[in-house]
């Protein structure tokens, strides 16, 4: 099963997001300061649907 977290983090970084802090469990909070958008990224994203949901919440037009 594919894991998407590395690619999700890479795409977030390319779109102006930066790691903000660790959340509960293995979740991390990423933030885009100028746009005031926060997204939660799981440490193990195994579903392309979840990866696509993170992209949607971040306002990034990218589909896995």
mmCIF file of the N, C-alpha and C atoms, coordinates in Angstrom:
data_MODEL
# 
_entry.id   MODEL 
# 
loop_
_atom_site.group_PDB 
_atom_site.id 
_atom_site.type_symbol 
_atom_site.label_atom_id 
_atom_site.label_alt_id 
_atom_site.label_comp_id 
_atom_site.label_asym_id 
_atom_site.label_entity_id 
_atom_site.label_seq_id 
_atom_site.pdbx_PDB_ins_code 
_atom_site.Cartn_x 
_atom_site.Cartn_y 
_atom_site.Cartn_z 
_atom_site.occupancy 
_atom_site.B_iso_or_equiv 
_atom_site.pdbx_formal_charge 
_atom_site.auth_seq_id 
_atom_site.auth_comp_id 
_atom_site.auth_asym_id 
_atom_site.auth_atom_id 
_atom_site.pdbx_PDB_model_num 
ATOM 1   N N  . UNK A 1 1  ? 0.849  -1.175 0.000  1.00 0.00 ? 1  UNK A N  1 
ATOM 2   C CA . UNK A 1 1  ? 0.000  0.000  0.000  1.00 0.00 ? 1  UNK A CA 1 
ATOM 3   C C  . UNK A 1 1  ? 0.898  1.243  0.000  1.00 0.00 ? 1  UNK A C  1 
ATOM 4   N N  . UNK A 1 2  ? 0.569  2.193  -0.830 1.00 0.00 ? 2  UNK A N  1 
ATOM 5   C CA . UNK A 1 2  ? 1.375  3.413  -0.957 1.00 0.00 ? 2  UNK A CA 1 
ATOM 6   C C  . UNK A 1 2  ? 1.178  4.315  0.255  1.00 0.00 ? 2  UNK A C  1 
ATOM 7   N N  . UNK A 1 3  ? 2.237  4.994  0.626  1.00 0.00 ? 3  UNK A N  1 
ATOM 8   C CA . UNK A 1 3  ? 2.150  5.992  1.680  1.00 0.00 ? 3  UNK A CA 1 
ATOM 9   C C  . UNK A 1 3  ? 2.449  7.347  1.060  1.00 0.00 ? 3  UNK A C  1 
ATOM 10  N N  . UNK A 1 4  ? 1.612  8.308  1.339  1.00 0.00 ? 4  UNK A N  1 
ATOM 11  C CA . UNK A 1 4  ? 1.641  9.589  0.654  1.00 0.00 ? 4  UNK A CA 1 
ATOM 12  C C  . UNK A 1 4  ? 2.229  10.729 1.470  1.00 0.00 ? 4  UNK A C  1 
ATOM 13  N N  . UNK A 1 5  ? 2.570  10.506 2.739  1.00 0.00 ? 5  UNK A N  1 
ATOM 14  C CA . UNK A 1 5  ? 2.941  11.633 3.598  1.00 0.00 ? 5  UNK A CA 1 
ATOM 15  C C  . UNK A 1 5  ? 4.155  12.410 3.095  1.00 0.00 ? 5  UNK A C  1 
ATOM 16  N N  . UNK A 1 6  ? 5.156  11.732 2.542  1.00 0.00 ? 6  UNK A N  1 
ATOM 17  C CA . UNK A 1 6  ? 6.345  12.428 2.066  1.00 0.00 ? 6  UNK A CA 1 
ATOM 18  C C  . UNK A 1 6  ? 5.993  13.361 0.910  1.00 0.00 ? 6  UNK A C  1 
ATOM 19  N N  . UNK A 1 7  ? 5.202  12.882 -0.034 1.00 0.00 ? 7  UNK A N  1 
ATOM 20  C CA . UNK A 1 7  ? 4.807  13.692 -1.183 1.00 0.00 ? 7  UNK A CA 1 
ATOM 21  C C  . UNK A 1 7  ? 3.899  14.842 -0.754 1.00 0.00 ? 7  UNK A C  1 
ATOM 22  N N  . UNK A 1 8  ? 2.995  14.595 0.197  1.00 0.00 ? 8  UNK A N  1 
ATOM 23  C CA . UNK A 1 8  ? 2.105  15.645 0.694  1.00 0.00 ? 8  UNK A CA 1 
ATOM 24  C C  . UNK A 1 8  ? 2.928  16.760 1.331  1.00 0.00 ? 8  UNK A C  1 
ATOM 25  N N  . UNK A 1 9  ? 3.889  16.404 2.166  1.00 0.00 ? 9  UNK A N  1 
ATOM 26  C CA . UNK A 1 9  ? 4.732  17.410 2.821  1.00 0.00 ? 9  UNK A CA 1 
ATOM 27  C C  . UNK A 1 9  ? 5.546  18.201 1.786  1.00 0.00 ? 9  UNK A C  1 
ATOM 28  N N  . UNK A 1 10 ? 6.035  17.507 0.771  1.00 0.00 ? 10 UNK A N  1 
ATOM 29  C CA . UNK A 1 10 ? 6.809  18.162 -0.283 1.00 0.00 ? 10 UNK A CA 1 
ATOM 30  C C  . UNK A 1 10 ? 5.948  19.183 -1.036 1.00 0.00 ? 10 UNK A C  1 
ATOM 31  N N  . UNK A 1 11 ? 4.738  18.804 -1.383 1.00 0.00 ? 11 UNK A N  1 
ATOM 32  C CA . UNK A 1 11 ? 3.829  19.698 -2.109 1.00 0.00 ? 11 UNK A CA 1 
ATOM 33  C C  . UNK A 1 11 ? 3.427  20.878 -1.232 1.00 0.00 ? 11 UNK A C  1 
ATOM 34  N N  . UNK A 1 12 ? 3.164  20.632 0.041  1.00 0.00 ? 12 UNK A N  1 
ATOM 35  C CA . UNK A 1 12 ? 2.839  21.724 0.950  1.00 0.00 ? 12 UNK A CA 1 
ATOM 36  C C  . UNK A 1 12 ? 3.993  22.728 1.018  1.00 0.00 ? 12 UNK A C  1 
ATOM 37  N N  . UNK A 1 13 ? 5.215  22.233 1.144  1.00 0.00 ? 13 UNK A N  1 
ATOM 38  C CA . UNK A 1 13 ? 6.384  23.117 1.200  1.00 0.00 ? 13 UNK A CA 1 
ATOM 39  C C  . UNK A 1 13 ? 6.517  23.953 -0.061 1.00 0.00 ? 13 UNK A C  1 
ATOM 40  N N  . UNK A 1 14 ? 6.284  23.335 -1.207 1.00 0.00 ? 14 UNK A N  1 
ATOM 41  C CA . UNK A 1 14 ? 6.394  24.040 -2.481 1.00 0.00 ? 14 UNK A CA 1 
ATOM 42  C C  . UNK A 1 14 ? 5.326  25.123 -2.632 1.00 0.00 ? 14 UNK A C  1 
ATOM 43  N N  . UNK A 1 15 ? 4.256  25.012 -1.861 1.00 0.00 ? 15 UNK A N  1 
ATOM 44  C CA . UNK A 1 15 ? 3.157  25.968 -1.959 1.00 0.00 ? 15 UNK A CA 1 
ATOM 45  C C  . UNK A 1 15 ? 3.109  26.933 -0.776 1.00 0.00 ? 15 UNK A C  1 
ATOM 46  N N  . UNK A 1 16 ? 4.229  27.127 -0.116 1.00 0.00 ? 16 UNK A N  1 
ATOM 47  C CA . UNK A 1 16 ? 4.330  28.147 0.924  1.00 0.00 ? 16 UNK A CA 1 
ATOM 48  C C  . UNK A 1 16 ? 3.953  27.713 2.322  1.00 0.00 ? 16 UNK A C  1 
ATOM 49  N N  . UNK A 1 17 ? 3.707  26.433 2.531  1.00 0.00 ? 17 UNK A N  1 
ATOM 50  C CA . UNK A 1 17 ? 3.393  25.929 3.868  1.00 0.00 ? 17 UNK A CA 1 
ATOM 51  C C  . UNK A 1 17 ? 4.681  25.548 4.576  1.00 0.00 ? 17 UNK A C  1 
ATOM 52  N N  . UNK A 1 18 ? 4.655  25.632 5.895  1.00 0.00 ? 18 UNK A N  1 
ATOM 53  C CA . UNK A 1 18 ? 5.806  25.245 6.706  1.00 0.00 ? 18 UNK A CA 1 
ATOM 54  C C  . UNK A 1 18 ? 5.306  24.514 7.943  1.00 0.00 ? 18 UNK A C  1 
ATOM 55  N N  . UNK A 1 19 ? 6.135  23.605 8.430  1.00 0.00 ? 19 UNK A N  1 
ATOM 56  C CA . UNK A 1 19 ? 5.804  22.889 9.661  1.00 0.00 ? 19 UNK A CA 1 
ATOM 57  C C  . UNK A 1 19 ? 5.642  23.908 10.774 1.00 0.00 ? 19 UNK A C  1 
ATOM 58  N N  . UNK A 1 20 ? 4.563  23.779 11.556 1.00 0.00 ? 20 UNK A N  1 
ATOM 59  C CA . UNK A 1 20 ? 4.306  24.724 12.651 1.00 0.00 ? 20 UNK A CA 1 
ATOM 60  C C  . UNK A 1 20 ? 4.577  24.060 13.999 1.00 0.00 ? 20 UNK A C  1 
ATOM 61  N N  . UNK A 1 21 ? 3.900  22.936 14.272 1.00 0.00 ? 21 UNK A N  1 
ATOM 62  C CA . UNK A 1 21 ? 4.149  22.207 15.511 1.00 0.00 ? 21 UNK A CA 1 
ATOM 63  C C  . UNK A 1 21 ? 3.539  20.804 15.429 1.00 0.00 ? 21 UNK A C  1 
ATOM 64  N N  . UNK A 1 22 ? 3.946  19.965 16.398 1.00 0.00 ? 22 UNK A N  1 
ATOM 65  C CA . UNK A 1 22 ? 3.405  18.615 16.480 1.00 0.00 ? 22 UNK A CA 1 
ATOM 66  C C  . UNK A 1 22 ? 2.037  18.679 17.134 1.00 0.00 ? 22 UNK A C  1 
ATOM 67  N N  . UNK A 1 23 ? 1.109  17.881 16.616 1.00 0.00 ? 23 UNK A N  1 
ATOM 68  C CA . UNK A 1 23 ? -0.211 17.789 17.216 1.00 0.00 ? 23 UNK A CA 1 
ATOM 69  C C  . UNK A 1 23 ? -0.298 16.525 18.044 1.00 0.00 ? 23 UNK A C  1 
ATOM 70  N N  . UNK A 1 24 ? -1.505 16.039 18.233 1.00 0.00 ? 24 UNK A N  1 
ATOM 71  C CA . UNK A 1 24 ? -1.703 14.812 19.004 1.00 0.00 ? 24 UNK A CA 1 
ATOM 72  C C  . UNK A 1 24 ? -1.262 13.596 18.194 1.00 0.00 ? 24 UNK A C  1 
ATOM 73  N N  . UNK A 1 25 ? -0.707 12.635 18.877 1.00 0.00 ? 25 UNK A N  1 
ATOM 74  C CA . UNK A 1 25 ? -0.275 11.409 18.223 1.00 0.00 ? 25 UNK A CA 1 
ATOM 75  C C  . UNK A 1 25 ? 0.830  11.690 17.230 1.00 0.00 ? 25 UNK A C  1 
ATOM 76  N N  . UNK A 1 26 ? 0.669  11.166 16.023 1.00 0.00 ? 26 UNK A N  1 
ATOM 77  C CA . UNK A 1 26 ? 1.693  11.377 14.991 1.00 0.00 ? 26 UNK A CA 1 
ATOM 78  C C  . UNK A 1 26 ? 1.250  12.415 13.956 1.00 0.00 ? 26 UNK A C  1 
ATOM 79  N N  . UNK A 1 27 ? 0.410  13.346 14.363 1.00 0.00 ? 27 UNK A N  1 
ATOM 80  C CA . UNK A 1 27 ? -0.062 14.397 13.480 1.00 0.00 ? 27 UNK A CA 1 
ATOM 81  C C  . UNK A 1 27 ? 0.807  15.646 13.623 1.00 0.00 ? 27 UNK A C  1 
ATOM 82  N N  . UNK A 1 28 ? 0.997  16.337 12.510 1.00 0.00 ? 28 UNK A N  1 
ATOM 83  C CA . UNK A 1 28 ? 1.729  17.593 12.497 1.00 0.00 ? 28 UNK A CA 1 
ATOM 84  C C  . UNK A 1 28 ? 0.825  18.685 11.948 1.00 0.00 ? 28 UNK A C  1 
ATOM 85  N N  . UNK A 1 29 ? 1.022  19.899 12.434 1.00 0.00 ? 29 UNK A N  1 
ATOM 86  C CA . UNK A 1 29 ? 0.265  21.043 11.962 1.00 0.00 ? 29 UNK A CA 1 
ATOM 87  C C  . UNK A 1 29 ? 1.176  21.850 11.043 1.00 0.00 ? 29 UNK A C  1 
ATOM 88  N N  . UNK A 1 30 ? 0.702  22.100 9.829  1.00 0.00 ? 30 UNK A N  1 
ATOM 89  C CA . UNK A 1 30 ? 1.420  22.908 8.853  1.00 0.00 ? 30 UNK A CA 1 
ATOM 90  C C  . UNK A 1 30 ? 0.622  24.183 8.643  1.00 0.00 ? 30 UNK A C  1 
ATOM 91  N N  . UNK A 1 31 ? 1.339  25.283 8.435  1.00 0.00 ? 31 UNK A N  1 
ATOM 92  C CA . UNK A 1 31 ? 0.662  26.573 8.304  1.00 0.00 ? 31 UNK A CA 1 
ATOM 93  C C  . UNK A 1 31 ? 1.228  27.360 7.124  1.00 0.00 ? 31 UNK A C  1 
ATOM 94  N N  . UNK A 1 32 ? 0.337  28.095 6.480  1.00 0.00 ? 32 UNK A N  1 
ATOM 95  C CA . UNK A 1 32 ? 0.730  29.047 5.448  1.00 0.00 ? 32 UNK A CA 1 
ATOM 96  C C  . UNK A 1 32 ? 0.404  30.418 6.015  1.00 0.00 ? 32 UNK A C  1 
ATOM 97  N N  . UNK A 1 33 ? 1.413  31.103 6.526  1.00 0.00 ? 33 UNK A N  1 
ATOM 98  C CA . UNK A 1 33 ? 1.234  32.377 7.209  1.00 0.00 ? 33 UNK A CA 1 
ATOM 99  C C  . UNK A 1 33 ? 0.490  33.433 6.412  1.00 0.00 ? 33 UNK A C  1 
ATOM 100 N N  . UNK A 1 34 ? 0.937  33.746 5.183  1.00 0.00 ? 34 UNK A N  1 
ATOM 101 C CA . UNK A 1 34 ? 0.265  34.796 4.419  1.00 0.00 ? 34 UNK A CA 1 
ATOM 102 C C  . UNK A 1 34 ? -1.215 34.511 4.156  1.00 0.00 ? 34 UNK A C  1 
ATOM 103 N N  . UNK A 1 35 ? -1.570 33.258 3.991  1.00 0.00 ? 35 UNK A N  1 
ATOM 104 C CA . UNK A 1 35 ? -2.963 32.898 3.705  1.00 0.00 ? 35 UNK A CA 1 
ATOM 105 C C  . UNK A 1 35 ? -3.746 32.532 4.961  1.00 0.00 ? 35 UNK A C  1 
ATOM 106 N N  . UNK A 1 36 ? -3.059 32.419 6.097  1.00 0.00 ? 36 UNK A N  1 
ATOM 107 C CA . UNK A 1 36 ? -3.681 32.036 7.377  1.00 0.00 ? 36 UNK A CA 1 
ATOM 108 C C  . UNK A 1 36 ? -4.426 30.699 7.277  1.00 0.00 ? 36 UNK A C  1 
ATOM 109 N N  . UNK A 1 37 ? -3.802 29.730 6.618  1.00 0.00 ? 37 UNK A N  1 
ATOM 110 C CA . UNK A 1 37 ? -4.401 28.400 6.466  1.00 0.00 ? 37 UNK A CA 1 
ATOM 111 C C  . UNK A 1 37 ? -3.584 27.406 7.282  1.00 0.00 ? 37 UNK A C  1 
ATOM 112 N N  . UNK A 1 38 ? -4.275 26.599 8.107  1.00 0.00 ? 38 UNK A N  1 
ATOM 113 C CA . UNK A 1 38 ? -3.635 25.518 8.860  1.00 0.00 ? 38 UNK A CA 1 
ATOM 114 C C  . UNK A 1 38 ? -4.189 24.193 8.366  1.00 0.00 ? 38 UNK A C  1 
ATOM 115 N N  . UNK A 1 39 ? -3.314 23.219 8.199  1.00 0.00 ? 39 UNK A N  1 
ATOM 116 C CA . UNK A 1 39 ? -3.746 21.873 7.834  1.00 0.00 ? 39 UNK A CA 1 
ATOM 117 C C  . UNK A 1 39 ? -3.062 20.878 8.755  1.00 0.00 ? 39 UNK A C  1 
ATOM 118 N N  . UNK A 1 40 ? -3.736 19.789 9.021  1.00 0.00 ? 40 UNK A N  1 
ATOM 119 C CA . UNK A 1 40 ? -3.198 18.706 9.840  1.00 0.00 ? 40 UNK A CA 1 
ATOM 120 C C  . UNK A 1 40 ? -2.742 17.588 8.919  1.00 0.00 ? 40 UNK A C  1 
ATOM 121 N N  . UNK A 1 41 ? -1.508 17.140 9.112  1.00 0.00 ? 41 UNK A N  1 
ATOM 122 C CA . UNK A 1 41 ? -0.940 16.080 8.282  1.00 0.00 ? 41 UNK A CA 1 
ATOM 123 C C  . UNK A 1 41 ? -0.632 14.880 9.170  1.00 0.00 ? 41 UNK A C  1 
ATOM 124 N N  . UNK A 1 42 ? -1.243 13.760 8.853  1.00 0.00 ? 42 UNK A N  1 
ATOM 125 C CA . UNK A 1 42 ? -1.011 12.515 9.588  1.00 0.00 ? 42 UNK A CA 1 
ATOM 126 C C  . UNK A 1 42 ? 0.384  11.990 9.253  1.00 0.00 ? 42 UNK A C  1 
ATOM 127 N N  . UNK A 1 43 ? 0.999  11.297 10.173 1.00 0.00 ? 43 UNK A N  1 
ATOM 128 C CA . UNK A 1 43 ? 2.316  10.720 9.965  1.00 0.00 ? 43 UNK A CA 1 
ATOM 129 C C  . UNK A 1 43 ? 2.330  9.553  9.010  1.00 0.00 ? 43 UNK A C  1 
ATOM 130 N N  . UNK A 1 44 ? 1.171  8.926  8.803  1.00 0.00 ? 44 UNK A N  1 
ATOM 131 C CA . UNK A 1 44 ? 1.075  7.784  7.898  1.00 0.00 ? 44 UNK A CA 1 
ATOM 132 C C  . UNK A 1 44 ? -0.191 7.916  7.063  1.00 0.00 ? 44 UNK A C  1 
ATOM 133 N N  . UNK A 1 45 ? -0.059 8.557  5.925  1.00 0.00 ? 45 UNK A N  1 
ATOM 134 C CA . UNK A 1 45 ? -1.194 8.721  5.015  1.00 0.00 ? 45 UNK A CA 1 
ATOM 135 C C  . UNK A 1 45 ? -1.138 7.573  4.022  1.00 0.00 ? 45 UNK A C  1 
ATOM 136 N N  . UNK A 1 46 ? -2.044 6.612  4.161  1.00 0.00 ? 46 UNK A N  1 
ATOM 137 C CA . UNK A 1 46 ? -2.034 5.437  3.300  1.00 0.00 ? 46 UNK A CA 1 
ATOM 138 C C  . UNK A 1 46 ? -3.116 5.487  2.229  1.00 0.00 ? 46 UNK A C  1 
ATOM 139 N N  . UNK A 1 47 ? -4.002 6.451  2.327  1.00 0.00 ? 47 UNK A N  1 
ATOM 140 C CA . UNK A 1 47 ? -5.110 6.555  1.395  1.00 0.00 ? 47 UNK A CA 1 
ATOM 141 C C  . UNK A 1 47 ? -4.933 7.781  0.509  1.00 0.00 ? 47 UNK A C  1 
ATOM 142 N N  . UNK A 1 48 ? -5.089 7.598  -0.803 1.00 0.00 ? 48 UNK A N  1 
ATOM 143 C CA . UNK A 1 48 ? -5.000 8.748  -1.701 1.00 0.00 ? 48 UNK A CA 1 
ATOM 144 C C  . UNK A 1 48 ? -6.151 9.706  -1.454 1.00 0.00 ? 48 UNK A C  1 
ATOM 145 N N  . UNK A 1 49 ? -7.254 9.187  -0.945 1.00 0.00 ? 49 UNK A N  1 
ATOM 146 C CA . UNK A 1 49 ? -8.401 10.038 -0.640 1.00 0.00 ? 49 UNK A CA 1 
ATOM 147 C C  . UNK A 1 49 ? -8.065 11.007 0.496  1.00 0.00 ? 49 UNK A C  1 
ATOM 148 N N  . UNK A 1 50 ? -7.354 10.518 1.503  1.00 0.00 ? 50 UNK A N  1 
ATOM 149 C CA . UNK A 1 50 ? -6.937 11.384 2.608  1.00 0.00 ? 50 UNK A CA 1 
ATOM 150 C C  . UNK A 1 50 ? -5.917 12.409 2.119  1.00 0.00 ? 50 UNK A C  1 
ATOM 151 N N  . UNK A 1 51 ? -4.988 11.978 1.283  1.00 0.00 ? 51 UNK A N  1 
ATOM 152 C CA . UNK A 1 51 ? -3.997 12.899 0.719  1.00 0.00 ? 51 UNK A CA 1 
ATOM 153 C C  . UNK A 1 51 ? -4.687 13.993 -0.093 1.00 0.00 ? 51 UNK A C  1 
ATOM 154 N N  . UNK A 1 52 ? -5.672 13.614 -0.890 1.00 0.00 ? 52 UNK A N  1 
ATOM 155 C CA . UNK A 1 52 ? -6.420 14.593 -1.681 1.00 0.00 ? 52 UNK A CA 1 
ATOM 156 C C  . UNK A 1 52 ? -7.212 15.540 -0.792 1.00 0.00 ? 52 UNK A C  1 
ATOM 157 N N  . UNK A 1 53 ? -7.732 15.056 0.324  1.00 0.00 ? 53 UNK A N  1 
ATOM 158 C CA . UNK A 1 53 ? -8.480 15.900 1.254  1.00 0.00 ? 53 UNK A CA 1 
ATOM 159 C C  . UNK A 1 53 ? -7.570 16.957 1.874  1.00 0.00 ? 53 UNK A C  1 
ATOM 160 N N  . UNK A 1 54 ? -6.350 16.576 2.206  1.00 0.00 ? 54 UNK A N  1 
ATOM 161 C CA . UNK A 1 54 ? -5.389 17.534 2.761  1.00 0.00 ? 54 UNK A CA 1 
ATOM 162 C C  . UNK A 1 54 ? -5.089 18.612 1.729  1.00 0.00 ? 54 UNK A C  1 
ATOM 163 N N  . UNK A 1 55 ? -4.895 18.207 0.474  1.00 0.00 ? 55 UNK A N  1 
ATOM 164 C CA . UNK A 1 55 ? -4.635 19.177 -0.588 1.00 0.00 ? 55 UNK A CA 1 
ATOM 165 C C  . UNK A 1 55 ? -5.817 20.137 -0.751 1.00 0.00 ? 55 UNK A C  1 
ATOM 166 N N  . UNK A 1 56 ? -7.021 19.596 -0.664 1.00 0.00 ? 56 UNK A N  1 
ATOM 167 C CA . UNK A 1 56 ? -8.230 20.416 -0.795 1.00 0.00 ? 56 UNK A CA 1 
ATOM 168 C C  . UNK A 1 56 ? -8.317 21.427 0.347  1.00 0.00 ? 56 UNK A C  1 
ATOM 169 N N  . UNK A 1 57 ? -8.056 20.982 1.582  1.00 0.00 ? 57 UNK A N  1 
ATOM 170 C CA . UNK A 1 57 ? -8.095 21.871 2.741  1.00 0.00 ? 57 UNK A CA 1 
ATOM 171 C C  . UNK A 1 57 ? -7.043 22.965 2.636  1.00 0.00 ? 57 UNK A C  1 
ATOM 172 N N  . UNK A 1 58 ? -5.915 22.641 2.000  1.00 0.00 ? 58 UNK A N  1 
ATOM 173 C CA . UNK A 1 58 ? -4.827 23.603 1.847  1.00 0.00 ? 58 UNK A CA 1 
ATOM 174 C C  . UNK A 1 58 ? -5.077 24.557 0.679  1.00 0.00 ? 58 UNK A C  1 
ATOM 175 N N  . UNK A 1 59 ? -6.076 24.257 -0.140 1.00 0.00 ? 59 UNK A N  1 
ATOM 176 C CA . UNK A 1 59 ? -6.372 25.099 -1.296 1.00 0.00 ? 59 UNK A CA 1 
ATOM 177 C C  . UNK A 1 59 ? -5.422 24.863 -2.451 1.00 0.00 ? 59 UNK A C  1 
ATOM 178 N N  . UNK A 1 60 ? -4.852 23.673 -2.494 1.00 0.00 ? 60 UNK A N  1 
ATOM 179 C CA . UNK A 1 60 ? -3.891 23.316 -3.548 1.00 0.00 ? 60 UNK A CA 1 
ATOM 180 C C  . UNK A 1 60 ? -4.595 22.387 -4.539 1.00 0.00 ? 60 UNK A C  1 
ATOM 181 N N  . UNK A 1 61 ? -4.498 22.718 -5.823 1.00 0.00 ? 61 UNK A N  1 
ATOM 182 C CA . UNK A 1 61 ? -5.138 21.907 -6.857 1.00 0.00 ? 61 UNK A CA 1 
ATOM 183 C C  . UNK A 1 61 ? -4.163 20.831 -7.315 1.00 0.00 ? 61 UNK A C  1 
ATOM 184 N N  . UNK A 1 62 ? -4.141 19.731 -6.577 1.00 0.00 ? 62 UNK A N  1 
ATOM 185 C CA . UNK A 1 62 ? -3.279 18.588 -6.880 1.00 0.00 ? 62 UNK A CA 1 
ATOM 186 C C  . UNK A 1 62 ? -4.071 17.334 -6.526 1.00 0.00 ? 62 UNK A C  1 
ATOM 187 N N  . UNK A 1 63 ? -4.032 16.347 -7.425 1.00 0.00 ? 63 UNK A N  1 
ATOM 188 C CA . UNK A 1 63 ? -4.759 15.106 -7.187 1.00 0.00 ? 63 UNK A CA 1 
ATOM 189 C C  . UNK A 1 63 ? -3.819 13.921 -7.315 1.00 0.00 ? 63 UNK A C  1 
ATOM 190 N N  . UNK A 1 64 ? -3.877 13.028 -6.346 1.00 0.00 ? 64 UNK A N  1 
ATOM 191 C CA . UNK A 1 64 ? -3.078 11.813 -6.358 1.00 0.00 ? 64 UNK A CA 1 
ATOM 192 C C  . UNK A 1 64 ? -3.789 10.734 -7.139 1.00 0.00 ? 64 UNK A C  1 
# 
